[in-house]
Amino acid sequence: MIIASAPDFVEYWTGFRRRTMEAVVAYHDRLHAESVAIFGALTSDDLTRRCTTPGGVEITVWKWLRAMVEHEAHHRGQIHLMLGLIGRPAPPLFGLTEEEVRERSR
């Protein structure tokens, strides 16, 4: 999907707004549980093996997992932007709101 402008994006995002918070949280919780089970089963040998990314790059498993965390941070930024476009506050990071982080940074 290509979004050419902010209004196009807001129109796309409104479909997401029709989902209930409970449905979104349940989906997140299910994926989190699946991920914890997979990561918990990895051995030290598994982490040092090489794997191939969807882009065809060979990389060690531990580096691939680190890249997933970095990618998650990228998507968190996208969500922050999306919520701002529809006038919703972003959820707190590490238990602090944006205002609390600013206040404690002084």
N, C-alpha and C positions, 0 to 999 in steps of 0.2 A: 504494500500500500504506500502510495506517495501522497504526502500532504503538502500542498503548495503554499498554504497560508494559515495563520492563526484561526481565522473563522472556519476554514475547512476542518481544522483539528478539533475545534470546539464542537462542531456538528458531529464529528466522528465520536468524540468522547461522551456525548450525551447518551448514546446507547449503553455505555457502561454504567451511567448513573441510574439506569432503570433496575439494576441488580440490587438486591438487598445487601446490607452490610453483613448480615448473618451468612449469606451465601458466599460472599467474598472471603470472610474469615474462615468458614468451613473448608473452602477450597485451599486456602493458604495452610491451614492446619494439617490437612491431608498430605499435601506436598511436603511439608516440613517433616512429618513423621516418616514418609517414604525416604526422604533424603538422609535423615538421621540413621535409619536402618542400613542404608547403603554405605554411608561413610563409616559407621561403626564396625562394619564387617571388613574394612580395608586393613591389610597387614602392612608392616614396614616394607616388605618386599613389593607389595602392590603399589605403594606410593613411589617407589624408585623405578618401577617399570615404565617403559615408554608407551605412549598411546598416540593415536592420530586424531587431530581435531577435525571438526566438520569441514574446515577450510583446507584439509590435507597436510597440515603441519605436524611433524613428529615432535612430541614434547613429553617430559616426564609427568606422571599422574599428579604428583604434588604441585607442580607448576600449573597444570591445568585446573586443579582445584583452586589455587590462588587466583587464577584468572577469572574464575567464576565469581569469587568475592568482589573483585574489581568490577566485573560486569554488573553485579548486583548494585554496586554503588552508582554506576551509570544509570541504571533504571530507577533507582531511588530519586536521582536528580530529575529524571523525566516525569516521575509521578509528582514531585514537588511542583514542577512547572505546570503540569496538567491541572492540578488542584488549584493553583493560583489563577489559571485561565478561567476556571468556572467559579471562582470566588470562595473556595473552600480552604480552611486552614490545613496545613500539612501536619501529620501526626508527629509527636515529639520523637527526637532521636536520643537514645540513651536516657529516656525519661525526662528530658528537658525540652521545653518549647523553644522556638527561635528567640523569643523575647528573653527567656531565662538564660540562654547561652550568651546573648549580648550583655545582659546585666552582669553575669559572672565573669565576663571577659574584660571588664573595666579595671 
